[in-house]
Amino acid sequence: MVVPAEQAADVFPAVRYFQIHFEFLQEQIQLILQNHESLQLQMQQLESQLSRSAHGMRLDSKALSPIERLTTHRNATQDTDTPNLNLTGGR
């Protein structure tokens, strides 16, 4: 079935409709790529910190008991910017 151009405009959305949606999708793709790069950088930093921490633990582990190694490692890697959440409500 062939539809005349005048009637096709009534049946199909305007070109601007598709242009808006493609622009939106392009913006979303750019945001995803930026977030992906940021996450990759954070993963590299975390791997580096873990590697340094593990190396430091190997050097210190000769003189410490297993429990002391765990508590030392936990204190060394604890994030000081993370708030201490008291979930017990002061009980």
Residue, then its C-alpha position, 0 to 999 in steps of 0.5 A: m500500500v502506497v501512502p501519499a506524502e500528505q497523509a504520511a505526515d499524519v501517520f508518522p511522527a515528525v522528524r523532530y520527534f526522532q531527533i529529540h530522542f536520538e539526542f537524548l540517547q547520545e547524552q545518556i551514552q556519554l554519561i554512561l561512558q564518563n561513569h564507566e571511566s570514573l569507575q575504572l579509575q576508582m577500581q585502579q585506585l582501590e586495587s593499588q591501595l589493597s596491593r599496598s596494604a597487603h604488602g604492608m601486612r606481609l612485612d608486619s605479619k611476622a611479628l603479629s598474631p593472626i588476630e592482631r594482623l586482622t585488627t591492624h589491617r582493619n584500622a589501616t584500611q578504615d576510611t576516615d571520611t566514612p561516618n560511624l553509624n550507630l545502628t543500636g540507637g544508643r542501647 
